Amino acid sequence: SELIKSNSILKAITSAQSQFIANTLPQVLFNDLLENLLILTDSEYGFIGEISYNQQKEYCLKETYMKLRGKPSIKIHSLTNIFWNKETKQFYNENAPHNMKFHNLKTLLEAVITTGKPVISNHSSKDHRQESLLESHPSLDAFLGLPFYHNNKLIGMVGVANRPQGYDDNLVEYLQPFLTTCANLIKAYRNNRSRQQAEREKEASENKLQALLTYSSDIVSIFDKEGKLIYNSPTAEKIYGFSLEEMQQMRTFDLIHPDDRARVGNSFSQLLDHPQEIITVQYRYQTKSNEYIWIETVASNQLHNPNIKGIVANSRNISERKQAEKALRESEQKFRQIAENIREVFWIIDISKTDPSYQNLTYASPTCKKIWGYSPDYMYENPTKWIESIHPDDRDRIKRDFWQKLLEGEFDYQYRIIRSDGTQRWIRDRGFTIQNQSGDLVRVAGLAQDITEQKKREQEIKRLNEQLEERVSQRTAELEMLLNTLPDFVFVVEPETMKLLFCNQVFAKGIGFDHHKQVQGKTIFDCFNPEIADYFAQQNQQVFDSGETLHLEEIITLPDGDHYFDTYKVPLKNSHGEVYALLATSRDVTELVKTKQVLIEQTTQLEATNQELDSFCYSVSHDLRAPLRHIHGFVNALKPRLFNSDVKDDPKVIHYLDVIEKSSQKMGRLIDGLLTLSRVGRRELVFHEVNLNAVVKTAIDLVCSEGINIEFKIGQLPTVLGDSALLQQVFINLIQNSVKFSQGQNPIQIEVDCLEDGTLFVADNGVGFDMKYAEQLFGAFQRLHSQKEFEGTGIGLSIVQRIIHRHGGRIWARSGVGEGATFYFKLN
């Protein structure tokens, strides 16, 4: 019997070992092993479980196989959590081959695990270690739980139930080889799982490494100690353009920029001499397209590592970073050039949102020394100096408002500071906030400007403005006084409502008010009847629409009657050329109009009188000429008779006849002069452009005669607007006058020219005259010399003066006795 039992257990053990060697699935192996155990122990059902430890060093069942004798095993974690009824048993029978899982560990099973010793309970229902079972749970009449170990470590247990004759220590001893086999099998499977897990992790790691090398932007390279390339990751070809095979066939060190080779070589030599160090080097590297790119390499010496046996280099393309660094350097250089050369202080302060008192000055431009009197370094070392330098009267305001203004995003302060030398400066401080990526305020930057001189100018401007306002007020009062003293109506009207913005006192009283302030602010519709108001509104609107001055003469009915006005309405424009009001002046010309009407009547009467005078002159000249002709005729008839008589020898008779003849001739010339003077004053002028050089030349030709030595000096005379015939008469009379009163000179010198201001003159070298008689020169029949000395009627210069006056000009003379005479005249 013992031999049979030993043979049976050996057979069960051999079968399990054979199945393990044949790589039988654990579920199949443990199903057969558990079936053999139930047969060996004559038990109804049982289980085999693997025990492991959790993170809290507590036991737990990791893999547990349960089976009913003659049925497939089911993978569970407890025997007591199955609700045993008809349905669950059927579900178990149907699904047992699919490894159902259950949880929780209780009762007698726990006793085996926690004690680590065999547990025999042949009256389980009465055993205190066993909790009550569910109503439909299979009966548990007897129970044997056996732990098994490997290297003195609990790694599993088996349990069988319901042996008819119960369980004892002999059975426990009998099953020890079986338990050893269970321990070896579980340990073997555990090792196998660990190996498989390690292989899977290794494969995953290799896949990750390969993916990292394939998709990484960095290059991983391995070199031998001679610097020959052993391996390059795929990224190398993307960056360098060379394949691994191409680079292995060349000396890659030669691709380094010549200026960088020595430095890179020294770094790798250092790496060989000091294997524990890691080097970082930046250099330029030539690509397949013959351009240089910037590379940064981090290398370590792994020659001692049996898995690598080389120098591992991790390289990346830093060309963009180099360009960014260059741009940053250039930007910083420009920033410093600007910050260090501006007249303001550029400053940066770090701040803390959680600690408002924290303010750390990180930068101040050099102008800080000039304005504050402290160098930037001093301000860095004394961060509170900025606020301490603010004038005490301004300090609290700045401290109080600083954070509030920062929350608004920017600030603009003006305050005073006390410099290191005790002097004061006015500062305008403008700043703005800088936020981090989270939107928190971390920094403030700004410009501090010395506005001391500006403040002085502002004070001066304020003083000047006050003076100006005072003067404007004074001048306004003076202007208002002046306008109130003017006889004209003066008023200002705005376009929207035709409101009178201003009027003088004369206007106010003229339209029926006592004071101009009673009128200002009223509209024209308030001050005039509707008919006159509409008439004024049309005029005003014309000025507002056209933007041009309106001039008109008008008759306006005022409270005291009709008045004639000469009115100007001038648009007032702003700097954009827009009309914002009109200024009107109206002069009461009622008396002038009446006077003009009187003048018109008088002019009519004068014209009639002149007409009568013309008739009288013609009649006088005709009536006076007839007797003169008779006298002259009888003298001529008397002379032959007297010469044929004895009277011819009487000198007195001859003298009397001569006197009569000359007197009649003189009388004729006087009559001609009077007629000429009369016609000059009354004839209508015909104005056109007159070339005075041509006029003078003609006058000389008419005046001069042969036998007289005359030297003329004619200047460049202007072309004037005038009556050419009358101007011709002016020069004839003046030249004749010069010739007559220069008869004693040889030659006679006459100059005709023009001064810079347009004054014309005729000068001679004649006898001249005494200036005290100058006013008599231009009177009719006025003579400064006797008839014996110089013949003439005394009408010539009167005619000249009359012609000059009719041209709107004037004439005068300068002379001295024996010094010649100069006659000046100017035409308008």
C-alpha positions as a printed Julia matrix, in Angstrom:
828×3 Matrix{Float64}:
   0.0     0.0     0.0
   2.81    2.49    0.85
   4.59    1.57   -2.34
   1.48    2.25   -4.32
   1.05    5.61   -2.62
   4.7     6.54   -3.26
   4.4     5.44   -6.85
   1.23    7.51   -7.26
   2.79   10.68   -5.92
   5.95   10.11   -7.92
   3.89    9.6   -11.01
   2.02   12.87  -10.37
   5.32   14.7    -9.81
   6.92   13.22  -12.94
   3.88   14.12  -15.01
   4.05   17.75  -13.85
   7.79   17.98  -14.52
   7.36   16.45  -17.98
   4.6    18.94  -18.8
   6.81   21.86  -17.66
   9.71   20.63  -19.8
   7.29   20.37  -22.74
   6.28   24.08  -22.2
   2.74   23.08  -21.32
   0.5    26.02  -20.51
   0.43   26.7   -16.77
  -3.34   26.34  -16.64
  -3.19   22.85  -18.16
  -0.26   21.79  -15.99
  -1.83   23.02  -12.76
  -5.24   21.53  -13.77
  -3.65   18.08  -14.1
  -1.5    18.59  -11.01
  -4.53   19.65   -8.97
  -6.56   16.67  -10.3
  -3.78   14.3    -9.2
  -3.72   16.0    -5.78
  -7.47   15.47   -5.35
  -7.04   11.79   -6.31
  -4.06   11.31   -3.99
  -5.92   12.88   -1.08
  -9.39   11.54   -2.03
 -10.76   15.1    -1.74
 -13.85   16.67   -3.36
 -12.25   19.93   -4.46
  -9.09   21.9    -3.96
  -6.81   24.68   -5.15
  -3.2    25.65   -5.76
  -2.23   29.31   -5.29
   0.9    31.47   -5.8
   1.66   33.9    -2.99
   3.37   37.27   -3.52
   3.9    40.43   -1.5
   2.4    43.86   -2.15
   4.09   47.23   -1.58
   3.05   47.16    2.07
   4.9    43.84    2.49
   1.57   42.04    2.92
   0.75   38.57    1.54
  -1.6    38.27   -1.39
  -2.61   35.48   -3.78
  -1.3    36.27   -7.24
  -2.26   33.21   -9.25
  -4.74   30.63   -7.81
  -6.23   27.61   -9.58
  -9.34   25.93   -8.15
 -11.12   22.81   -9.37
 -13.74   20.28   -8.48
 -12.61   16.77   -8.83
 -13.21   15.61  -12.39
 -13.82   19.2   -13.61
 -11.51   21.76  -15.3
  -9.7    24.24  -13.06
 -10.72   27.87  -12.69
  -8.25   30.71  -11.98
  -9.42   32.56   -8.83
  -8.1    34.53   -5.86
 -10.37   32.96   -3.19
 -12.45   29.91   -2.5
 -15.13   31.69   -0.48
 -16.31   34.47   -2.81
 -18.31   32.25   -5.13
 -22.04   32.31   -4.53
 -22.63   28.59   -4.87
 -26.07   27.81   -6.24
 -27.41   25.96   -9.19
 -26.88   28.82  -11.58
 -23.34   29.66  -10.43
 -22.3    26.01  -10.52
 -23.61   25.79  -14.06
 -21.83   29.06  -14.94
 -18.65   27.61  -13.39
 -18.92   24.38  -15.36
 -19.45   26.33  -18.59
 -16.74   28.95  -18.07
 -14.1    27.17  -16.04
 -11.93   26.52  -19.1
 -11.82   30.28  -19.75
  -9.98   31.15  -16.5
 -12.58   33.04  -14.5
 -11.09   35.33  -11.85
 -12.31   35.87   -8.3
 -11.01   38.05   -5.43
 -10.7    38.35   -1.63
  -8.86   36.05    0.76
 -10.61   34.89    3.99
 -10.78   32.4     6.86
  -8.81   29.09    6.89
  -6.91   30.12    3.83
  -5.73   33.23    5.63
  -4.6    31.06    8.55
  -2.3    29.07    6.24
  -0.79   32.17    4.73
  -0.39   34.13    7.94
   1.08   31.24    9.97
   3.05   29.71    7.13
   2.2    26.24    8.54
  -0.14   23.43    7.55
  -3.73   23.88    8.68
  -5.92   20.79    9.37
  -9.59   21.32   10.1
 -11.72   18.13   10.06
 -14.74   19.96   11.5
 -14.59   23.18    9.59
 -18.09   24.31   10.38
 -17.08   24.42   14.06
 -13.61   25.88   13.52
 -13.34   29.46   14.84
 -10.91   30.3    12.04
 -13.63   29.81    9.46
 -16.37   32.36    8.9
 -19.85   31.2     8.03
 -20.35   30.25    4.41
 -22.97   31.51    2.02
 -26.17   29.49    1.89
 -25.38   28.0    -1.52
 -21.64   27.53   -0.89
 -20.48   23.87   -1.26
 -20.11   22.26    2.07
 -16.78   22.44    3.81
 -16.68   19.43    6.1
 -12.9    18.98    6.28
 -10.02   21.16    5.11
  -6.26   20.76    4.66
  -4.13   23.79    3.8
  -0.4    23.3     3.05
   2.13   26.09    2.44
   5.21   25.5     0.3
   8.54   27.3     0.23
  11.49   28.02   -2.05
  14.72   29.01   -0.4
  12.84   29.42    2.86
  10.45   31.9     1.32
   6.71   31.27    1.23
   5.7    31.3    -2.4
   2.42   29.32   -2.49
  -0.09   27.01   -0.89
  -2.42   24.13   -1.74
  -5.75   23.36   -0.19
  -8.06   20.34   -0.43
 -11.48   19.77    1.1
 -13.99   17.11    2.11
 -11.86   13.93    2.37
 -14.3    11.36    3.77
 -11.97   10.17    6.47
 -10.57   13.64    7.23
  -6.97   14.87    7.14
  -3.96   14.12    9.39
  -0.23   14.79    9.78
   0.7    11.6     7.91
  -0.99   12.96    4.83
   0.89   16.21    5.3
   4.17   14.31    5.47
   3.19   12.2     2.48
   2.53   15.31    0.36
   5.9    17.03    1.05
   7.49   15.91   -2.28
   4.38   17.15   -4.01
   4.7    20.5    -2.26
   8.37   20.73   -3.27
   7.38   20.1    -6.87
   4.71   22.82   -6.63
   7.28   25.26   -5.24
   9.76   24.45   -8.0
   7.11   24.79  -10.67
   5.84   28.15   -9.39
   9.42   29.42   -9.04
  10.22   28.23  -12.54
   7.14   29.89  -13.96
   7.92   33.03  -11.97
  11.46   33.09  -13.41
  10.08   32.47  -16.85
   7.64   35.38  -16.48
  10.46   37.62  -15.26
  12.61   36.62  -18.21
   9.79   37.24  -20.67
   9.01   40.58  -19.01
  12.69   41.55  -19.23
  12.8    40.58  -22.89
   9.67   42.58  -23.59
  11.08   45.57  -21.71
  14.38   45.23  -23.56
  12.56   45.1   -26.89
  10.43   48.1   -25.95
  13.54   49.96  -24.81
  15.35   49.14  -28.04
  12.31   50.28  -30.02
  12.17   53.5   -28.04
  15.88   54.05  -28.53
  15.6    53.41  -32.26
  12.62   55.77  -32.51
  14.53   58.34  -30.48
  17.54   58.06  -32.74
  15.38   58.14  -35.87
  13.11   61.02  -34.98
  15.31   63.06  -32.66
  16.55   66.41  -33.96
  19.92   65.63  -32.36
  22.69   63.5   -33.86
  24.07   60.6   -31.81
  27.54   59.54  -32.94
  30.11   57.03  -31.72
  33.83   57.44  -32.45
  36.75   55.23  -31.65
  39.72   56.58  -29.74
  41.37   57.57  -33.03
  38.4    59.77  -33.89
  37.09   57.47  -36.63
  33.31   57.43  -36.97
  31.7    54.16  -35.92
  28.03   55.14  -35.85
  25.75   58.05  -36.76
  22.05   58.27  -36.02
  19.76   58.84  -39.05
  19.43   62.53  -38.21
  23.06   63.05  -39.26
  22.23   62.56  -42.93
  19.35   65.05  -42.66
  21.63   67.71  -41.15
  25.01   67.04  -42.79
  23.75   65.6   -46.08
  26.28   62.71  -45.91
  25.22   59.1   -45.44
  26.86   56.98  -42.72
  28.88   55.1   -45.33
  30.12   58.36  -46.9
  31.2    59.75  -43.54
  32.93   56.51  -42.53
  35.06   56.74  -45.67
  36.26   60.3   -44.93
  38.14   62.01  -42.16
  35.2    63.79  -40.56
  37.51   65.99  -38.49
  38.44   67.82  -41.7
  34.82   68.97  -42.09
  35.25   71.21  -39.04
  35.91   74.84  -39.91
  39.69   75.52  -40.0
  39.36   78.23  -37.35
  37.64   75.78  -34.98
  39.65   72.56  -35.52
  42.37   73.2   -32.95
  39.87   74.09  -30.24
  37.69   71.02  -30.98
  40.78   68.77  -31.11
  41.97   70.0   -27.73
  38.54   69.33  -26.24
  38.52   65.69  -27.47
  42.12   65.2   -26.31
  41.03   66.4   -22.89
  38.19   63.86  -23.0
  40.68   61.04  -23.69
  42.97   62.19  -20.86
  40.09   62.63  -18.39
  37.49   59.92  -19.14
  35.27   60.96  -16.25
  34.63   64.41  -17.72
  31.91   65.46  -20.14
  32.81   68.13  -22.68
  30.62   70.63  -24.52
  32.02   72.34  -27.6
  30.56   74.58  -30.31
  32.03   74.76  -33.82
  31.21   75.24  -37.48
  30.78   72.12  -39.62
  30.79   71.8   -43.39
  27.74   70.08  -44.94
  27.54   68.24  -48.22
  26.26   71.44  -49.86
  29.57   73.13  -48.83
  27.97   75.5   -46.37
  29.0    75.8   -42.75
  26.49   75.31  -39.97
  26.94   75.77  -36.23
  27.04   72.51  -34.21
  27.01   72.03  -30.45
  28.36   68.68  -29.28
  28.18   67.11  -25.81
  30.56   64.14  -25.6
  31.5    61.52  -22.99
  34.2    58.88  -22.94
  32.57   55.42  -23.03
  35.62   53.5   -24.22
  35.55   51.55  -20.95
  31.89   50.58  -21.42
  31.84   47.07  -22.92
  28.51   47.71  -24.59
  29.75   50.86  -26.4
  33.57   50.94  -26.47
  33.68   54.42  -27.98
  33.26   58.13  -27.48
  29.57   59.02  -27.54
  28.74   62.47  -28.96
  25.32   64.1   -28.95
  25.29   66.93  -31.53
  22.65   69.41  -32.57
  22.35   72.14  -35.19
  22.47   75.47  -33.33
  22.7    77.73  -36.4
  19.34   79.3   -35.69
  20.31   79.76  -32.06
  23.58   81.38  -33.14
  21.68   83.69  -35.44
  19.27   84.47  -32.62
  22.21   85.07  -30.26
  23.81   87.34  -32.86
  20.53   89.19  -33.34
  20.19   89.39  -29.55
  23.73   90.77  -29.22
  23.05   93.29  -31.95
  19.74   94.15  -30.32
  21.41   94.52  -26.94
  24.15   96.63  -28.52
  21.57   98.86  -30.17
  19.64   99.0   -26.92
  22.75  100.06  -25.02
  23.72  102.55  -27.72
  20.28  104.09  -27.42
  19.95  103.79  -23.64
  23.45  105.14  -23.01
  23.11  108.09  -25.37
  19.63  109.38  -24.66
  19.15  112.32  -22.33
  16.58  110.4   -20.27
  17.25  107.64  -17.75
  16.02  104.3   -19.04
  15.33  101.99  -16.09
  14.0    98.49  -15.38
  12.65   97.32  -12.02
  11.67   93.77  -11.02
   8.54   93.63   -8.89
   6.61   91.0    -6.95
   2.85   90.6    -7.15
   2.76   88.97   -3.72
   5.09   91.5    -2.07
   4.34   95.1    -3.19
   7.3    96.35   -1.17
   9.74   94.35   -3.31
  11.25   96.56   -5.99
  14.65   95.57   -7.38
  16.37   97.93   -9.82
  17.98   95.73  -12.48
  19.07   98.41  -14.96
  19.59  102.16  -15.09
  21.23  103.96  -18.0
  24.37  106.11  -17.37
  22.36  109.36  -17.5
  21.28  108.42  -13.95
  24.57  109.91  -12.71
  23.9   113.22  -14.46
  20.3   113.6   -13.29
  20.17  111.89   -9.87
  23.81  112.45   -8.98
  24.25  108.73   -8.24
  25.85  106.15  -10.52
  23.81  103.13  -11.69
  26.03  100.81   -9.59
  25.27  102.85   -6.48
  21.55  102.61   -7.24
  21.84   98.82   -7.69
  23.51   98.52   -4.3
  20.95  100.83   -2.68
  17.59   99.8    -4.19
  15.59  102.09   -1.87
  17.54  105.18   -2.96
  15.11  105.85   -5.8
  12.15  106.36   -3.51
  14.3   108.08   -0.88
  15.47  110.64   -3.46
  11.89  111.8    -4.15
  11.04  115.08   -2.52
   9.16  114.51    0.77
   6.2   116.53   -0.49
   5.84  114.17   -3.49
   6.98  110.85   -1.98
   3.71  109.73   -0.36
   1.73  110.45   -3.52
   4.11  108.38   -5.65
   4.18  105.46   -3.19
   0.39  105.53   -2.85
  -0.42  105.62   -6.54
   2.4   103.44   -7.9
   0.67  100.04   -7.71
  -2.69  101.43   -8.76
  -1.15  102.87  -11.9
   0.7    99.61  -12.59
  -2.56   97.68  -12.53
  -3.81  100.07  -15.23
  -0.81   99.08  -17.39
   1.19  102.31  -17.46
   1.9   105.5   -15.55
   3.09  109.03  -16.14
   4.31  110.9   -13.06
   5.91  114.25  -12.4
   7.77  114.71   -9.16
  10.78  116.41   -7.65
  13.98  114.71   -6.54
  16.76  115.82   -4.24
  20.12  115.09   -5.87
  23.24  113.94   -4.07
  24.48  117.55   -3.93
  21.22  118.74   -2.35
  19.86  120.48   -5.44
  16.35  119.78   -6.7
  15.27  118.54  -10.12
  11.85  118.08  -11.66
  11.37  114.59  -13.16
   8.81  113.25  -15.58
   8.68  109.48  -15.13
   6.8   107.35  -17.66
   6.62  103.58  -17.42
   4.81  100.46  -18.52
   4.43   96.95  -17.14
   5.91   93.7   -18.46
   4.07   90.43  -17.87
   5.27   86.83  -17.9
   3.59   84.05  -19.87
   1.1    83.57  -17.04
   0.02   87.19  -17.26
   1.58   88.15  -13.91
   3.31   91.52  -13.52
   7.01   90.81  -13.11
   8.81   93.9   -14.37
   8.38   97.61  -14.97
  10.36   99.64  -17.52
  10.33  103.35  -18.05
  12.0   106.63  -18.96
  12.81  109.33  -16.44
  13.31  112.76  -17.98
  14.78  115.86  -16.36
  12.11  118.52  -16.99
  13.53  121.17  -14.66
  14.12  123.63  -17.49
  10.71  122.79  -18.92
   9.15  123.53  -15.53
  10.96  126.86  -15.44
   9.69  127.62  -18.9
   6.2   126.57  -17.87
   6.37  128.9   -14.88
   7.61  131.67  -17.14
   4.89  130.9   -19.67
   2.32  130.88  -16.88
   3.57  134.26  -15.71
   3.55  135.58  -19.26
   0.08  134.14  -19.85
  -1.17  135.87  -16.74
   0.38  139.09  -17.97
  -1.04  138.44  -21.41
  -4.49  137.73  -20.03
  -4.26  140.94  -18.03
  -3.17  142.83  -21.13
  -5.81  141.15  -23.25
  -8.4   142.07  -20.67
  -7.07  145.61  -20.67
  -6.89  145.78  -24.45
 -10.37  144.27  -24.69
 -11.67  146.97  -22.42
  -9.81  149.57  -24.45
 -11.1   148.08  -27.7
 -14.62  148.01  -26.33
 -14.23  151.59  -25.25
 -12.86  152.51  -28.68
 -15.67  150.71  -30.46
 -18.18  152.41  -28.21
 -16.75  155.8   -29.15
 -16.89  155.12  -32.89
 -19.72  156.78  -34.78
 -20.26  153.61  -36.82
 -22.51  150.67  -35.98
 -20.25  147.7   -35.08
 -21.66  144.26  -34.33
 -20.81  140.53  -34.55
 -23.32  137.83  -35.57
 -22.94  134.03  -35.24
 -24.32  131.82  -38.04
 -26.48  129.23  -36.3
 -29.11  131.42  -34.61
 -28.17  134.89  -35.92
 -27.31  135.82  -32.34
 -25.57  139.15  -31.73
 -22.37  138.17  -29.93
 -21.19  141.77  -29.62
 -22.3   145.29  -30.47
 -21.09  148.76  -29.6
 -23.02  151.43  -27.78
 -23.82  153.39  -30.96
 -25.51  150.33  -32.48
 -27.52  149.64  -29.32
 -28.8   153.19  -29.03
 -29.39  153.43  -32.76
 -31.83  150.48  -32.68
 -33.62  151.71  -29.57
 -31.76  150.25  -26.54
 -30.12  152.1   -23.68
 -26.99  149.93  -23.34
 -25.1   147.52  -25.59
 -25.24  144.75  -22.95
 -29.02  144.74  -23.37
 -28.48  143.69  -27.0
 -25.61  141.17  -26.71
 -27.01  137.63  -26.65
 -30.22  138.54  -28.45
 -30.91  137.47  -32.04
 -31.61  139.9   -34.88
 -35.2   138.64  -34.76
 -35.43  139.9   -31.17
 -34.1   143.36  -32.08
 -35.82  144.18  -35.39
 -39.25  143.84  -36.9
 -39.72  140.68  -39.01
 -39.27  142.41  -42.36
 -35.93  144.03  -41.46
 -34.78  140.92  -39.55
 -35.42  138.7   -42.62
 -33.59  141.24  -44.79
 -30.54  141.14  -42.47
 -30.71  137.32  -42.19
 -30.47  136.96  -46.0
 -27.43  139.24  -46.09
 -25.76  137.38  -43.24
 -26.44  133.96  -44.75
 -24.89  135.1   -48.02
 -21.69  135.96  -46.14
 -21.73  132.66  -44.21
 -22.27  130.61  -47.38
 -19.83  132.44  -49.67
 -17.16  133.29  -47.13
 -16.7   136.63  -48.9
 -17.09  140.22  -47.73
 -20.39  141.9   -48.58
 -20.42  145.66  -49.24
 -23.67  147.49  -49.78
 -25.34  150.85  -49.4
 -28.78  150.61  -47.9
 -31.64  152.52  -46.37
 -32.74  151.21  -42.95
 -35.72  152.41  -41.0
 -34.77  153.03  -37.39
 -36.92  154.3   -34.53
 -35.99  157.9   -35.41
 -36.6   157.51  -39.16
 -34.86  156.38  -42.35
 -31.08  156.35  -42.42
 -28.58  155.78  -45.21
 -25.82  153.27  -44.3
 -22.59  152.23  -45.97
 -22.25  148.65  -44.67
 -19.43  146.08  -44.75
 -20.09  142.51  -43.55
 -16.8   140.6   -43.21
 -16.65  136.8   -42.56
 -14.55  135.74  -39.54
 -12.73  132.45  -40.2
 -10.9   130.0   -37.97
  -7.54  128.37  -38.75
  -9.33  125.79  -40.95
 -10.92  128.49  -43.08
 -14.38  127.87  -41.62
 -16.64  130.88  -41.06
 -17.66  131.05  -37.41
 -19.15  134.57  -37.32
 -19.31  137.85  -39.24
 -18.14  141.33  -38.27
 -20.29  144.16  -39.58
 -19.67  147.91  -39.66
 -22.35  150.3   -40.81
 -21.59  153.97  -41.23
 -24.51  156.38  -41.15
 -23.97  158.39  -44.35
 -27.31  160.15  -44.26
 -25.66  163.59  -44.05
 -23.12  162.58  -46.68
 -25.88  161.52  -49.05
 -27.68  164.79  -48.5
 -24.42  166.7   -49.06
 -23.8   164.68  -52.19
 -27.21  165.62  -53.45
 -26.37  169.28  -52.79
 -23.02  168.84  -54.57
 -24.76  167.31  -57.54
 -27.02  170.3   -57.73
 -24.05  172.65  -57.35
 -22.08  170.76  -59.98
 -24.96  171.12  -62.36
 -25.05  174.81  -61.63
 -21.24  175.02  -62.04
 -21.38  173.27  -65.36
 -23.96  175.79  -66.5
 -21.76  178.62  -65.22
 -18.71  177.17  -67.04
 -20.76  176.94  -70.17
 -21.68  180.6   -69.77
 -18.0   181.4   -69.04
 -16.96  179.64  -72.26
 -19.48  181.68  -74.15
 -18.26  184.81  -72.4
 -14.61  184.06  -73.16
 -15.4   183.42  -76.79
 -17.41  186.58  -76.92
 -14.71  188.59  -75.13
 -11.96  187.23  -77.34
 -14.04  187.94  -80.43
 -15.06  191.41  -79.27
 -11.51  192.33  -78.14
  -9.81  190.99  -81.22
 -11.94  193.12  -83.58
 -10.75  196.53  -82.14
  -7.18  195.23  -82.05
  -7.4   194.27  -85.7
  -8.78  197.79  -86.47
  -5.95  199.44  -84.52
  -3.35  197.29  -86.22
  -4.91  197.93  -89.62
  -5.14  201.71  -89.21
  -1.55  201.85  -87.95
  -0.38  200.02  -91.03
  -2.5   202.35  -93.25
  -1.26  205.45  -91.42
   2.45  204.68  -91.73
   2.72  205.18  -95.57
   0.88  208.45  -95.43
   3.03  209.77  -92.69
   6.2   208.75  -94.5
   5.06  210.71  -97.53
   4.55  213.83  -95.46
   6.74  216.14  -93.52
   5.81  214.32  -90.28
   8.2   211.58  -91.13
  11.02  213.65  -89.86
   9.34  214.01  -86.49
  10.78  211.2   -84.29
   7.96  211.41  -81.79
   5.4   210.49  -84.43
   7.42  207.44  -85.41
   7.78  206.47  -81.73
   4.06  206.83  -81.07
   3.16  204.62  -83.99
   5.63  201.98  -82.84
   4.2   201.99  -79.31
   0.65  201.67  -80.63
   1.62  198.68  -82.84
   3.54  196.83  -80.1
   0.84  197.41  -77.55
  -1.8   195.98  -79.84
   0.4   192.92  -80.48
   0.96  192.43  -76.74
  -2.76  192.75  -76.17
  -3.32  189.96  -78.72
  -0.86  187.7   -76.98
  -2.55  188.35  -73.64
  -5.92  187.41  -75.1
  -4.41  184.19  -76.57
  -2.91  183.35  -73.18
  -6.19  183.86  -71.37
  -8.01  181.62  -73.82
  -5.34  178.92  -73.51
  -5.44  179.07  -69.69
  -9.23  178.81  -69.78
  -9.23  175.87  -72.17
  -6.57  173.97  -70.16
  -8.72  174.1   -67.06
 -11.88  172.91  -68.81
 -10.95  170.52  -71.55
 -11.52  166.75  -70.98
  -8.31  164.8   -70.36
  -7.53  161.84  -72.6
  -5.25  159.43  -70.67
  -2.94  156.91  -72.28
   0.68  155.83  -71.93
   3.03  158.67  -72.87
   6.74  158.22  -73.66
   8.24  161.37  -72.12
  11.55  161.08  -74.03
   9.58  161.39  -77.3
   7.55  164.27  -75.89
  10.73  166.17  -74.85
  12.36  165.61  -78.24
   9.33  167.1   -80.02
   9.25  170.06  -77.6
  12.94  170.8   -78.29
  12.33  170.71  -82.03
   9.44  173.19  -81.69
  11.23  175.61  -79.37
  14.79  175.82  -80.7
  15.74  177.95  -83.68
  18.94  178.41  -85.59
  21.56  180.81  -84.33
  21.14  179.91  -80.65
  23.85  177.75  -79.03
  22.01  175.35  -76.71
  23.34  172.18  -75.05
  20.67  169.71  -73.95
  21.23  166.88  -71.46
  18.29  164.49  -71.59
  18.1   161.62  -69.11
  16.14  158.33  -69.31
  12.6   159.52  -68.72
   9.72  157.2   -67.75
   6.58  156.3   -69.64
   3.61  157.78  -67.77
  -0.16  157.71  -67.94
  -1.46  161.13  -69.01
  -2.77  163.48  -71.69
   0.04  163.64  -74.28
  -1.0   167.04  -75.76
  -1.06  168.76  -72.4
   2.19  167.14  -71.27
   3.71  168.33  -74.55
   2.6   171.86  -73.58
   4.29  171.51  -70.15
   7.72  170.74  -71.62
   7.36  173.39  -74.39
   6.6   176.11  -71.8
   9.37  175.03  -69.4
  12.01  174.73  -72.15
  10.93  178.09  -73.66
  11.21  179.59  -70.16
  14.76  178.19  -69.76
  15.86  179.44  -73.18
  14.37  182.95  -72.57
  16.0   183.44  -69.16
  19.38  181.98  -70.26
  19.94  184.26  -73.3
  23.1   185.76  -71.83
  24.81  182.35  -71.58
  26.91  180.77  -74.32
  26.18  178.0   -74.52
  22.77  177.72  -72.92
  22.68  174.51  -70.84
  19.34  172.79  -70.26
  18.94  169.42  -68.46
  15.75  167.3   -68.47
  15.83  164.2   -66.21
  14.06  162.14  -63.53
  14.91  161.45  -59.89
  14.74  157.97  -58.29
  11.3   158.68  -56.79
   9.86  159.58  -60.22
  10.15  163.38  -59.85
  10.8   165.09  -63.22
  12.81  168.3   -63.54
  13.97  170.9   -66.09
  17.12  172.85  -65.09
  19.01  175.69  -66.81
  22.01  177.95  -66.29
  20.02  181.22  -66.63
  19.65  184.26  -64.45
  17.65  182.5   -61.77
  15.51  184.28  -59.18
  15.25  185.1   -55.53
  13.48  182.28  -53.67
  11.45  184.72  -51.58
   9.41  185.4   -54.71
   8.96  181.71  -55.57
   5.25  181.68  -54.66
   4.58  184.35  -57.34
   6.03  182.23  -60.16
   2.84  180.37  -61.04
   0.33  183.24  -60.71
  -1.23  184.55  -63.92
   0.46  187.68  -65.27
   3.02  187.5   -62.4
   6.55  188.47  -63.48
   9.84  188.6   -61.52
  11.69  190.53  -64.28
  10.84  193.68  -66.23
   9.44  193.61  -69.74
  12.62  195.35  -70.91
  14.81  192.52  -69.61
  12.69  189.61  -70.75
   9.55  189.76  -72.84
   6.51  187.7   -71.96
   2.91  187.67  -70.75
   3.36  185.87  -67.38
   0.87  183.15  -68.42
   3.25  180.27  -69.36
   4.01  178.92  -65.86
   0.36  179.3   -64.83
  -0.59  177.02  -67.73
   2.08  174.51  -66.66
   0.81  174.48  -63.06
  -2.83  174.06  -64.24
  -1.85  171.03  -66.4
   0.19  169.41  -63.58
  -2.67  169.86  -61.11
  -5.12  168.31  -63.55
  -2.83  165.23  -63.6
  -3.06  165.03  -59.82
   0.49  166.27  -59.32
   2.35  169.28  -58.07
   5.12  171.61  -59.27
   7.75  173.65  -57.44
  11.02  175.47  -58.21
  14.49  175.91  -56.67
  16.86  178.75  -57.65
  19.15  181.59  -56.65
  19.95  184.87  -58.36
  22.48  184.18  -61.1
  22.49  180.44  -60.36
  19.98  179.19  -62.89
  16.6   177.68  -62.06
  15.25  174.13  -61.69
  11.53  173.34  -62.0
  10.42  170.08  -60.38
   7.08  168.36  -60.93
   5.56  165.0   -60.04
   2.59  163.33  -61.68
   0.12  161.12  -59.79
